[in-house]
Amino acid sequence: MGAFPKRARKLSLRTLTDLHQKGNVLFHHPYKVFFRIRPTPASAGSECKIVISVSKRNFKRAVDRNRIKRQIREAFRLNAHTLHQKLITCDMQMDILCLYLPNEHTTTSILSEKMESLLARLGRAVAPADIASACGVD
């Protein structure tokens, strides 16, 4: 996955509302993640859509919020390949709402490390032990 295509980050307002109200929640500092796993419709491929949110309360300047979102987006792009493979193997789709919690800046390397471990945890949620054999995942 060489780029971060628009289709990977665009979710409808209804989907976001459902994610926030009915989605599974995962805390992994510095992220709070709402996610939903669903079967892939016959007409669509397995994919992972993500929305990244940084609080205006914690970062007053839009420049700071946009920089953090850009860092998180890049960390996701670089580390999402394993999650994509599990989704394709299990023929599932995932919607993710990622909230950045701290009120201070974090380096890109730390955000990337945390995103890598977060995506590994999400990957385990895609293929839990009882359906792992059906998906062909170890």
C-alpha positions in Angstrom: 0.0 0.0 0.0 2.0 2.9 -1.3 -0.5 5.8 -0.8 -3.3 6.8 1.5 -6.2 6.9 -0.9 -9.3 9.0 -0.3 -11.6 6.0 -0.2 -9.6 4.8 2.9 -10.5 7.8 4.9 -14.0 8.8 3.9 -16.8 7.7 6.2 -20.4 8.9 6.2 -21.8 10.8 9.1 -24.2 7.9 9.8 -21.3 5.5 9.9 -19.4 7.8 12.3 -22.4 8.1 14.6 -22.8 4.3 14.6 -19.1 3.8 15.4 -19.2 6.2 18.3 -22.5 4.8 19.7 -22.3 1.1 18.9 -18.7 0.4 18.0 -16.1 -1.5 20.0 -13.7 0.7 22.0 -10.0 0.2 22.4 -7.7 2.4 24.5 -4.0 2.4 23.4 -2.2 5.4 24.6 -2.1 8.0 22.9 -5.2 6.7 21.0 -8.8 5.9 21.7 -10.2 3.9 18.9 -13.8 3.1 18.0 -14.0 0.3 15.5 -16.5 -2.0 13.8 -15.8 -5.2 11.9 -18.3 -6.3 9.3 -18.5 -8.8 6.5 -17.5 -7.6 3.0 -20.5 -7.1 0.7 -20.3 -9.1 -2.6 -19.7 -6.0 -4.7 -16.9 -4.5 -2.6 -13.4 -5.5 -1.6 -12.0 -5.9 1.9 -10.8 -2.5 3.1 -10.1 -0.5 6.2 -11.5 3.0 6.5 -10.2 5.4 9.1 -11.1 8.8 10.4 -8.6 10.7 12.6 -9.7 13.3 15.1 -7.7 15.7 17.2 -9.5 17.7 19.9 -9.8 21.4 19.3 -9.9 21.8 23.1 -6.4 20.4 23.4 -4.9 22.1 20.4 -6.3 25.5 19.7 -4.4 26.2 16.5 -5.5 24.3 13.3 -1.8 24.0 12.3 -1.1 21.9 15.3 -4.1 19.7 14.8 -3.4 19.2 11.1 0.2 18.3 11.8 -0.8 15.6 14.3 -3.4 14.2 11.9 -0.8 14.1 9.2 1.6 12.2 11.5 -1.0 9.7 12.5 -2.2 9.2 8.9 1.4 8.5 7.8 1.9 6.1 10.7 -1.3 4.3 9.7 -0.2 4.1 6.1 3.2 2.6 6.9 1.9 0.0 9.3 -1.6 -1.0 8.0 -0.4 -3.8 5.6 -0.7 -6.6 8.2 -4.2 -5.5 9.1 -5.2 -5.3 5.4 -3.9 -8.8 4.9 -6.0 -10.2 7.8 -9.1 -8.4 6.5 -8.6 -9.8 3.0 -8.0 -13.3 4.4 -11.1 -13.2 6.5 -13.2 -11.3 3.9 -14.1 -8.5 6.3 -14.2 -4.7 6.3 -13.2 -2.4 9.2 -14.2 1.1 10.0 -12.0 3.0 12.5 -12.5 6.3 14.4 -9.1 7.2 15.9 -9.1 10.0 18.6 -5.8 11.5 19.7 -6.0 12.0 23.5 -2.9 13.8 24.9 -2.7 17.6 24.9 1.0 17.7 24.0 2.9 17.0 20.8 4.5 13.6 20.2 7.2 12.6 17.9 6.4 10.8 14.7 8.5 7.8 15.7 6.5 7.3 18.9 3.2 7.7 17.1 4.4 5.2 14.5 5.4 2.6 17.2 2.1 3.0 19.0 0.1 2.8 15.8 2.0 -0.4 14.9 1.0 -2.1 18.2 -2.5 -0.7 17.9 -3.0 -2.2 14.5 -1.7 -5.5 15.8 -4.3 -5.5 18.5 -7.0 -4.6 15.9 -5.7 -7.5 13.8 -6.3 -9.9 16.7 -9.8 -8.5 17.0 -10.4 -9.3 13.3 -9.4 -13.0 13.7 -10.1 -14.1 17.3 -9.2 -17.7 18.2 -12.7 -19.2 17.4 -12.9 -17.9 13.9 -9.1 -17.9 13.1 -9.3 -21.4 11.7 -12.2 -20.4 9.4 -10.1 -17.5 8.1 -6.9 -19.5 7.8 -5.0 -17.2 10.2 -2.6 -18.8 12.7 
